[in-house]
Amino acid sequence: QLQLVESGGGLVQPGGSLRLSCAGSGFTLDYYAIGWFRQAPGKEREGVSCISNSDDSTHYADSVKGRFTISRDSAKNTVYLQMNSLKPEDTAVYYCAAVPGGHYYGDCRVRYAWNYWGQGTQVTVSS
């Protein structure tokens, strides 16, 4: 069974940091582009950051550029999202998703749709 499992969410004060993990189970993430998305209450889901599998090129939404960093650890079959200088507006459920590398166009654009999704992890930024 192919699964993505997110972890690392929690409650943090403004200005704080969290590192989210997206672990692959049943498949090797090296063959997939990985994206992080988030959805806040009452808002549409938005793309946060993506990483390709071909050259590990990355893309960030303007709202997180300079604060978030996406990376992958092939040995652990895991993709991370390091989130620094967190703001209350970063509060959301964060999801990771995977798509075969051949269907990834860069800049978080895909040929059809993201194939696999995790269950989500809650991030709350509040004092």
C-alpha positions in Angstrom: 0.0 0.0 0.0 1.4 3.4 -1.1 1.2 6.0 1.6 2.5 9.4 2.6 2.7 10.1 6.3 3.1 13.7 7.5 4.4 14.6 11.0 5.9 17.5 12.9 3.0 19.8 13.2 2.0 21.5 16.4 1.5 24.8 18.2 4.2 27.4 18.0 4.5 31.1 18.8 4.9 33.7 16.1 8.5 33.8 15.0 9.1 30.2 15.9 10.0 27.2 13.8 8.7 23.8 12.9 10.0 21.0 10.6 7.4 18.9 8.9 8.2 15.5 7.6 6.6 13.6 4.7 7.6 9.9 4.8 6.9 7.5 2.0 5.7 4.0 2.7 5.5 1.4 0.0 7.2 3.5 -2.7 10.4 5.4 -3.2 10.1 9.1 -3.1 13.2 9.6 -5.3 11.0 8.8 -8.3 8.4 11.4 -7.4 8.1 15.2 -7.2 6.8 16.1 -3.8 4.7 19.1 -3.0 3.6 20.7 0.3 0.1 22.3 0.4 -1.9 23.9 3.1 -5.5 24.6 3.8 -6.8 27.1 6.4 -10.4 27.1 7.7 -12.7 28.7 5.1 -9.9 29.0 2.5 -8.9 27.1 -0.5 -6.0 24.8 -0.5 -2.8 26.5 -1.7 0.6 25.2 -2.8 3.4 26.1 -0.5 6.5 24.5 -1.9 7.5 21.7 -4.3 10.7 19.8 -5.1 11.4 17.9 -8.3 13.0 14.5 -8.4 15.2 15.1 -11.4 17.5 17.8 -10.0 15.8 18.7 -6.7 14.9 22.1 -8.0 12.5 23.8 -5.7 9.6 26.2 -5.9 8.1 28.4 -3.2 4.9 30.4 -2.9 5.6 34.1 -2.5 4.1 34.1 1.0 6.7 31.7 2.3 9.8 32.5 0.2 12.8 33.1 2.4 11.2 31.5 5.4 10.5 27.9 4.4 12.9 25.4 2.9 12.0 22.1 1.3 14.5 19.2 1.1 14.6 15.5 0.6 16.6 12.8 2.4 16.7 9.8 0.1 18.2 7.5 2.8 15.2 8.1 5.0 12.7 8.2 2.0 11.4 11.5 3.5 10.9 15.1 2.3 11.0 17.9 4.8 9.6 21.4 5.1 11.6 23.6 7.4 9.4 26.5 8.5 11.1 29.5 10.2 9.8 32.9 11.2 6.3 31.5 11.4 3.3 33.9 11.3 -0.3 33.5 12.5 -1.3 33.4 8.8 0.7 30.2 8.4 -1.9 28.4 10.5 -3.4 25.6 8.5 -3.5 21.9 7.9 -0.4 21.0 5.9 -0.4 18.1 3.4 2.3 16.5 1.3 1.6 15.0 -2.1 3.5 13.0 -4.7 3.4 12.8 -8.5 5.7 10.7 -10.8 8.6 12.8 -11.9 7.6 12.5 -15.5 4.3 14.3 -14.8 5.9 17.2 -13.0 6.5 20.4 -15.0 8.2 22.5 -12.2 6.8 25.4 -10.2 4.4 22.9 -8.6 2.6 22.3 -11.9 1.7 18.8 -12.8 0.4 17.1 -16.0 -2.8 15.7 -14.5 -3.1 15.7 -10.7 -1.0 14.9 -7.6 -1.4 11.2 -7.3 -0.9 10.5 -3.6 -1.7 12.6 -0.6 -1.0 12.3 3.1 -3.5 12.7 5.9 -2.3 16.2 6.9 -0.8 17.7 10.0 -2.0 20.7 11.9 0.2 23.8 12.3 -1.0 26.5 14.6 0.9 29.7 15.0 -0.4 31.7 18.0 0.8 33.4 21.1 
